[in-house]
Amino acid sequence: MPEENVVVVRFTEPSKAYQALSVLKDCDAEGRIRLESAAIVERTAAGELQIQESDDNVGLVGTASGSLIGMLVGVLGGPVGLLLGWGSGALIGGLFDLDRANESDDALTVLGQAIPPAQILAVSGSAPGTLFNVQVQFSGRPQEPMGRRKYWPIYEACAKHGLQVMSHAFGSYGNPITGAGWPSFYVEEHLGPAQAMQANVISMVSEGVFDHFPTVKVVSVENGFGWLPSLVWRLEHSWRLLKSELPHLKREPAEYVREHLYLTTQPVEEPHKPAYFLQLVEQYGDMIDHLLFASDYPHWDADDPEFALPGYLPAKIRRKIQFENARALHRLD
């Protein structure tokens, strides 16, 4: 039986869920995707599961036997986005009651157990192959660094399904949002995400994530990118001094970073002298192929694609950043 792609997104505002469903319908009507089914699912404060609206070409995302779920990605209330594999009755991530999942054929019923009360999900299912790629999102500041073993089942599932791991800036989950504690001003929060992403990169390299999951790629979003060369320099130096602490690593830290890490341009760290920015590009070397354009639309500080990159940037590098690198990463050829 062919597998279907199923995407689940949690919303705190009902209007946003209906807006997302409207966009899915429009994409289906325009032929950009083939939408097999979609629904707005709400768990009320009393714990009851309600399907508010559905648009069914074949049937609602219903039973595991009648509509096999091959891919399920959801931000369901934890510190990270969870990829859950369904097919043999097993679920990865520990979010669901596994015994209940094995006993039930009703996918929405089992899914509903994971929806927090008074929360809303948009659930959509597409025909095989029409959703070409999905990223699994971590908060920029998860409860523990991204290399920790508690996250490895997610990386295992990503490797199995050919998905990227994306770390998006911000969030805190109770932890201080800077390395020195709680700040006083939003400008400190706005500049702070790079600190967390650097810690996550060091953690994933040190814990051996990329040795165990050699196909997994990590995309850093809205964390800046100017800091990467100096981080790699320091990481290499520290590893040479302390590599006896990390005997499990099979390669030098810089090799893992160069192969597995991608960064986005938002925000662009543009110095006042153009020559300095070109020097930064030179320091990236062939990792310029790992720099992706991001707009951060529709936030107040979003970047216009026409003006985000400096005008003096060579045309070849501009094309790489604007679309060629992302096309290669997400296999859009």
C-alpha positions as CSV (number, residue, x, y, z in Angstrom):
1,M,0.0,0.0,0.0
2,P,1.5,3.4,-0.9
3,E,2.2,5.7,2.0
4,E,0.5,9.1,2.4
5,N,2.1,12.3,3.7
6,V,0.4,13.7,6.7
7,V,1.3,17.1,8.2
8,V,0.0,18.3,11.6
9,V,0.3,21.9,12.8
10,R,-0.8,23.2,16.2
11,F,-2.4,26.7,16.5
12,T,-3.3,28.7,19.5
13,E,-5.7,30.9,17.5
14,P,-8.6,29.3,15.6
15,S,-8.4,31.9,12.9
16,K,-4.9,30.9,12.0
17,A,-5.9,27.3,11.7
18,Y,-8.7,28.1,9.2
19,Q,-6.4,30.4,7.3
20,A,-3.9,27.6,6.9
21,L,-6.6,25.2,5.7
22,S,-7.8,27.9,3.2
23,V,-4.2,28.1,1.8
24,L,-4.1,24.3,1.5
25,K,-7.3,24.3,-0.5
26,D,-6.0,27.0,-2.8
27,C,-2.8,25.1,-3.4
28,D,-4.9,22.0,-4.2
29,A,-7.1,23.9,-6.6
30,E,-4.1,25.4,-8.4
31,G,-2.6,21.9,-8.8
32,R,0.5,22.7,-6.7
33,I,-0.3,19.8,-4.4
34,R,-2.9,17.0,-4.4
35,L,-4.8,17.3,-1.1
36,E,-6.4,14.0,-0.2
37,S,-7.9,15.2,3.0
38,A,-7.7,18.1,5.5
39,A,-9.4,18.9,8.8
40,I,-9.5,21.3,11.7
41,V,-9.4,19.3,14.9
42,E,-10.0,20.8,18.3
43,R,-9.8,19.3,21.7
44,T,-12.1,21.3,24.0
45,A,-11.4,22.2,27.6
46,A,-13.5,19.2,28.6
47,G,-11.2,17.0,26.6
48,E,-13.6,16.2,23.8
49,L,-12.2,15.8,20.3
50,Q,-14.1,17.8,17.6
51,I,-13.6,18.0,13.9
52,Q,-14.6,21.5,13.0
53,E,-14.2,21.5,9.2
54,S,-13.0,19.1,6.6
55,D,-12.3,19.1,2.9
56,D,-12.2,15.5,1.6
57,N,-11.3,14.4,-1.9
58,V,-11.0,10.7,-0.8
59,G,-11.8,10.7,2.8
60,L,-11.0,12.2,6.1
61,V,-7.6,11.3,7.6
62,G,-9.2,8.4,9.3
63,T,-8.1,4.8,10.0
64,A,-4.7,3.4,10.0
65,S,-5.8,0.5,7.9
66,G,-7.8,2.5,5.4
67,S,-5.5,5.5,5.2
68,L,-2.0,4.4,6.2
69,I,0.0,7.2,7.8
70,G,3.5,7.1,6.5
71,M,4.7,10.5,7.7
72,L,3.4,12.6,10.6
73,V,5.1,15.8,11.6
74,G,3.6,17.8,14.5
75,V,4.3,20.5,16.9
76,L,2.2,19.1,19.7
77,G,3.2,20.9,22.8
78,G,6.7,19.7,23.5
79,P,9.9,21.7,23.2
80,V,10.6,20.3,19.7
81,G,8.7,19.4,16.7
82,L,8.2,15.6,16.6
83,L,8.4,13.3,13.7
84,L,6.3,10.2,14.3
85,G,6.4,7.2,12.1
86,W,3.2,5.1,11.8
87,G,2.8,1.8,9.9
88,S,3.8,-1.1,12.1
89,G,1.8,0.2,15.1
90,A,4.9,1.8,16.7
91,L,5.2,5.5,17.3
92,I,8.5,7.3,17.8
93,G,8.8,10.1,20.4
94,G,6.9,8.9,23.4
95,L,4.1,11.5,23.0
96,F,1.3,9.0,22.5
97,D,0.1,6.1,24.6
98,L,1.7,3.2,22.7
99,D,-0.6,0.6,24.0
100,R,-3.6,2.7,22.9
101,A,-2.0,3.2,19.5
102,N,-1.5,-0.5,19.0
103,E,-5.1,-1.2,19.9
104,S,-6.7,1.5,17.8
105,D,-7.2,1.8,14.0
106,D,-8.5,5.3,14.3
107,A,-5.7,7.7,13.6
108,L,-7.6,10.8,14.6
109,T,-8.6,9.2,17.9
110,V,-5.1,8.3,18.8
111,L,-3.8,11.7,17.6
112,G,-6.4,13.5,19.7
113,Q,-5.0,12.1,22.9
114,A,-1.9,14.2,22.2
115,I,-3.7,17.5,21.7
116,P,-3.6,19.6,24.8
117,P,-7.1,20.8,26.0
118,A,-8.3,23.9,24.3
119,Q,-5.8,23.6,21.5
120,I,-6.4,23.4,17.8
121,L,-4.6,21.4,15.1
122,A,-4.7,21.6,11.3
123,V,-4.4,18.1,9.9
124,S,-3.8,17.5,6.2
125,G,-3.0,14.5,4.1
126,S,-1.6,14.6,0.6
127,A,-1.1,12.0,-2.1
128,P,2.3,10.2,-2.1
129,G,5.1,12.4,-3.4
130,T,3.1,15.6,-3.5
131,L,4.7,17.0,-0.3
132,F,8.3,16.6,-1.5
133,N,10.1,17.5,1.8
134,V,9.5,18.4,5.4
135,Q,11.7,19.9,8.1
136,V,11.4,18.9,11.7
137,Q,11.6,22.1,13.8
138,F,13.4,22.5,17.1
139,S,13.0,25.6,19.2
140,G,16.2,27.7,19.1
141,R,16.6,27.2,22.9
142,P,15.3,23.7,23.7
143,Q,15.2,22.5,27.2
144,E,18.5,20.7,26.7
145,P,21.2,21.0,24.0
146,M,20.3,19.4,20.7
147,G,23.0,16.7,20.9
148,R,21.5,15.0,23.9
149,R,20.4,11.4,23.5
150,K,16.8,12.2,24.4
151,Y,16.5,13.7,20.9
152,W,18.1,10.8,19.0
153,P,14.8,9.0,18.1
154,I,13.8,12.1,16.2
155,Y,17.1,12.1,14.3
156,E,16.7,8.4,13.6
157,A,13.2,9.1,12.1
158,C,14.6,12.0,10.1
159,A,17.3,9.8,8.7
160,K,14.8,7.1,7.8
161,H,12.4,9.5,5.9
162,G,15.1,11.9,4.4
163,L,14.0,14.9,6.4
164,Q,16.1,17.9,7.6
165,V,16.3,19.1,11.1
166,M,15.6,22.9,11.5
167,S,16.5,25.0,14.6
168,H,14.5,28.2,14.6
169,A,15.5,31.1,16.8
170,F,13.9,32.0,20.2
171,G,11.9,30.2,22.8
172,S,13.3,29.3,26.2
173,Y,11.2,26.7,28.1
174,G,12.1,28.3,31.4
175,N,15.8,28.6,30.8
176,P,17.5,32.1,30.8
177,I,17.6,33.4,27.2
178,T,21.2,34.5,27.3
179,G,24.4,32.8,28.5
180,A,24.6,35.3,31.4
181,G,21.0,35.1,32.6
182,W,17.8,37.0,32.1
183,P,18.2,40.4,30.1
184,S,16.4,43.7,30.7
185,F,15.6,44.7,27.1
186,Y,14.2,43.1,24.0
187,V,17.2,44.2,22.0
188,E,19.2,41.6,24.1
189,E,16.6,39.0,23.2
190,H,16.8,39.9,19.6
191,L,20.5,39.5,19.4
192,G,20.7,36.4,21.7
193,P,19.7,33.5,19.5
194,A,23.2,33.1,18.0
195,Q,24.4,32.1,21.4
196,A,22.0,29.2,21.7
197,M,22.7,28.0,18.1
198,Q,26.4,27.9,18.7
199,A,25.8,25.8,21.8
200,N,23.6,23.4,19.8
201,V,26.2,23.0,17.1
202,I,28.9,22.2,19.7
203,S,26.5,19.8,21.4
204,M,25.6,17.9,18.3
205,V,29.2,17.6,17.2
206,S,30.5,16.6,20.7
207,E,27.7,14.0,21.3
208,G,28.4,12.3,18.0
209,V,25.0,12.9,16.4
210,F,26.5,13.1,12.9
211,D,28.5,9.8,13.2
212,H,25.3,8.0,14.2
213,F,23.1,9.8,11.7
214,P,25.4,10.6,8.7
215,T,22.6,11.7,6.4
216,V,21.0,14.2,8.8
217,K,21.4,17.9,7.9
218,V,20.7,20.8,10.4
219,V,19.4,24.1,9.2
220,S,19.9,27.1,11.5
221,V,17.1,29.7,10.9
222,E,17.2,33.3,12.1
223,N,20.3,32.8,14.2
224,G,22.6,34.8,11.9
225,F,25.6,33.4,10.2
226,G,28.6,35.7,10.7
227,W,29.7,33.8,13.8
228,L,30.3,30.5,12.2
229,P,33.9,30.8,11.0
230,S,35.2,31.9,14.4
231,L,33.2,29.2,16.2
232,V,34.7,26.5,14.0
233,W,38.2,27.9,14.7
234,R,37.6,27.8,18.5
235,L,36.0,24.3,18.3
236,E,38.9,22.9,16.4
237,H,41.4,24.4,18.8
238,S,39.5,23.1,21.9
239,W,39.1,19.7,20.4
240,R,42.9,19.4,19.8
241,L,43.4,20.2,23.5
242,L,40.6,18.0,24.9
243,K,40.0,15.3,22.3
244,S,40.7,12.6,24.8
245,E,37.3,13.5,26.3
246,L,35.6,12.7,22.9
247,P,37.2,9.4,21.8
248,H,33.9,8.5,20.1
249,L,34.3,11.1,17.4
250,K,35.6,9.7,14.1
251,R,36.5,13.0,12.4
252,E,37.6,16.5,13.2
253,P,34.8,18.8,14.4
254,A,35.1,21.1,11.4
255,E,34.4,18.2,9.0
256,Y,31.0,17.6,10.7
257,V,30.1,21.3,10.6
258,R,31.1,21.6,6.9
259,E,29.0,18.6,5.9
260,H,25.9,18.8,8.1
261,L,25.2,22.5,9.0
262,Y,23.3,25.0,6.9
263,L,22.5,28.6,7.9
264,T,20.0,31.2,6.7
265,T,20.7,34.8,5.9
266,Q,18.1,36.3,8.2
267,P,19.3,38.5,9.7
268,V,22.1,39.5,7.3
269,E,25.1,40.7,9.3
270,E,26.3,43.4,6.9
271,P,29.3,45.5,8.1
272,H,29.7,49.2,7.2
273,K,32.6,48.4,4.8
274,P,31.7,46.1,1.8
275,A,35.2,44.6,1.9
276,Y,34.5,43.1,5.3
277,F,31.4,41.2,4.1
278,L,33.4,39.8,1.2
279,Q,36.1,38.7,3.6
280,L,33.4,36.9,5.6
281,V,32.2,35.1,2.4
282,E,35.8,34.1,1.8
283,Q,36.1,32.7,5.3
284,Y,33.1,30.5,4.5
285,G,35.0,28.9,1.7
286,D,33.0,26.1,0.1
287,M,30.5,26.4,2.9
288,I,29.0,29.2,1.0
289,D,27.0,26.4,-0.6
290,H,25.4,25.9,2.9
291,L,24.0,29.5,3.1
292,L,20.3,29.8,2.4
293,F,18.1,32.8,1.9
294,A,15.4,33.5,4.4
295,S,13.0,36.4,4.6
296,D,11.4,36.0,8.1
297,Y,8.2,37.2,6.5
298,P,5.7,38.4,7.9
299,H,7.6,39.6,10.9
300,W,8.3,43.3,11.4
301,D,12.0,42.9,10.6
302,A,11.5,40.7,7.5
303,D,14.0,41.0,4.6
304,D,12.9,41.9,1.1
305,P,14.3,39.3,-1.3
306,E,15.3,42.1,-3.7
307,F,17.4,44.0,-1.1
308,A,18.4,41.5,1.6
309,L,21.8,40.7,0.1
310,P,24.4,43.4,-0.5
311,G,24.4,44.7,-4.1
312,Y,28.1,44.2,-4.4
313,L,27.9,40.4,-3.8
314,P,29.1,38.5,-6.9
315,A,26.2,37.3,-9.0
316,K,27.3,33.6,-8.8
317,I,27.3,33.7,-5.0
318,R,23.9,35.6,-5.0
319,R,22.3,32.8,-7.1
320,K,23.7,30.2,-4.7
321,I,22.3,31.9,-1.6
322,Q,18.9,32.9,-3.2
323,F,17.9,29.5,-4.6
324,E,20.6,27.1,-5.8
325,N,21.7,26.0,-2.3
326,A,18.2,25.4,-1.1
327,R,17.3,23.5,-4.2
328,A,20.2,21.2,-3.7
329,L,19.5,20.7,0.0
330,H,15.8,19.9,-0.5
331,R,16.4,17.9,-3.6
332,L,14.1,20.1,-5.8
333,D,15.7,19.2,-9.1
